[in-house]
Amino acid sequence: MACLQIIFLGYLAYFANSMPSSIWADVNPLYLILLGFFLFVIIRSLYRSLTTLFNDTPPLILNEEGIIIDGQTDGFIIPWADVKEIRCERVPKLGEQVFIIVYNPEEHIAMISSTYERTMAKARNLQYGTPFFLVGSGLGITNESLVKQLNEYLEEARINNYK
């Protein structure tokens, strides 16, 4: 992503220098900064959308070790031993969400390498009490069946003493 930002800023500088100076003479520098920021946000959003569109990894992986949520955990495993509770709640303006409550959310947030995802996880932790949640419709199943399946894995892991 940093490479894309450098290319974008280089292109913006080239574009600004290649135009006649009379075009930019009467433009407030604040407008140019806002235009650059606006273009950066658009390009970053397009980049994230396209990388998500062509991503072949499954959005959720459940195994005997734990849960891997692509896009929220940066691919690291949330061990079943760290999962306190899994429940479904209705959130205003968002609908029903499946919350994965963990014992030490700050430790899990610190493991996220992406600054953006870490910031989002901190915000979710402050607002909902957990950095991790899922929506069953995004996985092609209902939230109730997702909670049931997650709880089955959690109970099996507790019976097997969190291997």
C-alpha positions, 0 to 999 in steps of 0.5 A, a space after each residue: 500500500 505504501 508503494 501505491 501511495 508513493 506512486 500516487 503522490 509522484 503522479 500528483 506532483 508530476 501532474 501539478 508541475 506539467 500544467 501551466 503555472 497560470 492554472 494553479 496561480 489562483 488556486 488556494 493551496 488548501 483546496 489542493 490539499 483537500 483534493 489530494 486527500 480526497 483522491 487518496 481516499 478514493 484510490 485507497 478505497 478502490 485498492 481495498 475493494 479490489 484486493 478483497 474482490 480477488 482474495 481467494 482466502 475464506 472469510 472464516 476458518 474454524 478448526 480445532 485450534 481456534 478461529 481465523 477471521 480474514 479481514 479482522 484478525 490479519 490471519 492470526 488464530 483466536 485460540 478457543 481457550 481465549 474465547 469467553 462467549 459467542 452470542 448474537 445481538 441486534 445492533 442499531 443501524 447494523 442489524 444482527 451481529 455475531 460477537 466473539 467475546 475474548 478474555 483479553 481483547 487488548 492482547 488480540 488487538 496488539 497482534 493485528 499488524 494493519 494499522 487500519 484494522 487495529 484501529 477498527 478493532 479498538 473502536 469495536 472493542 470500545 463500542 461493543 466490548 469485543 474487537 471481533 464480530 461476524 455477520 452470517 449473511 456475509 458468509 452465506 448462512 444465518 446468524 443463528 446457524 453461525 452461532 450454533 456452529 461456533 458454539 459447537 466448536 467451542 464446546 468441543 474444544 472445551 471438552 478436549 481441554 483446548 488442545 
